[in-house]
Amino acid sequence: MLLLGLLFALAATGANSGAALLQAMGARRASRPATAVLHPVYLLGLTLDIGGWVLTVLALRFMPIVAVQAIVAAQVVITVVASHWVFDTPLRRLDVAAAAVNVVGLALLVASASTDDSEVVASTAGVVALVIVLVVLGVVGVVVAVRSRRALPMAFLAGLAFGGTAVAVRLVRLDGPFDVVARQVVTDPVVYCLLGYAALGLGFYTVALARGAVGPVVGVLAVTETLAPGLLGLLFLGDGVRPGWIPAFVLGLVLAMGGVVVLARSPAQASLSGDDGVAPPPLKRL
């Protein structure tokens, strides 16, 4: 089942990276910035974003949370490298090295990860805790958004919210015929928590991007949404590490997250998003 989860996670990473490139392409082809979200290429990127989220949900059913989140965070690697070929954004030797380090880290994570095949059943206390954290996170996020103009606290809260969606996915029970599954989706409070965390994450992330450069925001978001739910998965949700592989697991996590953080601060990210203060790079004519 780990292999199936790996395939879903890799597909999600590719979908999210493609979405970022298509959205950037749509923004460049739009006649005015305000109309970018209506451009067909941008809408195609948005569709890929949704598909990437669905694939991530599927991956979380079969792989440890920390491994899935780290793999999906590697979309930064693909985006930076691919944008160099598509938009001629700058690509440093440090970026190439960080991409290689990220790949090595992900390989170690996947090789060392293990998961309990038994389904995790959400207890009443677990559901209550999920709801309480959702409410507290929402209140704190609103307060921080109103009282502070800093981007990184909002990125941190967005990472916690998106991490909450990962935990909720592991707690959702979906088994049986279609009508039974449909009834479970409608009546399960964990499903509503999942949607609530997703909405908070998207809202906080949007605020963070509006207040700061995309690189640091993406870096904080990637690390937070990987480590926070990953720790909960290891402690309470049946995720684990193969016997004798703990050093490799820790090293892989450090390498994978380190590569993402370096690439999140790459000039290519700033150029792709327009954060460098210059005109967006042109689309390469192939």
Summary of the structure (lengths in Angstrom):
residues: 286
radius of gyration: 18.9
end to end distance: 40.2
largest distance: 57.3
contacts: 1021
relative contact order: 0.16
helix: 78%
strand: 2%
